[in-house]
Amino acid sequence: MFKVVTPGFSQEFERWTEALNAGKSLMPNCKWTETVKIYLCSELVWLYSREYKYPQYIGAGNYNLLAKLFIQETLEDAEQTKNGEQADSNESLSPD
């Protein structure tokens, strides 16, 4: 379970890609003294503030873990899309 937190906003997500997209969408509204944080369970794994040019991945091995989750979730999404397109094409081939 991922949790995105910034002043005035807090939301939980099941998937890393959803949490990352939410965190990135909050970056432009981040003021100089504010941060956008993503927690995995209760552990801080991602942090953005205007002090740094790029978001920071916090903790040993977290970048690797999060990169693998990103790839896994992207492949799952592609497979679901592919299966959905196949189901749609099969339906259009069936006689009415």
Secondary structure, DSSP 8 states (H G I E B T S, - for coil): -EEEEETTEEEEESSHHHHHHHHHHHGGG--TT-EEEEEETTEEEEEEETTSSS-EE-STTHHHHHHHHHHHHHHHHHHHHHHHHHHHHHHHHS--
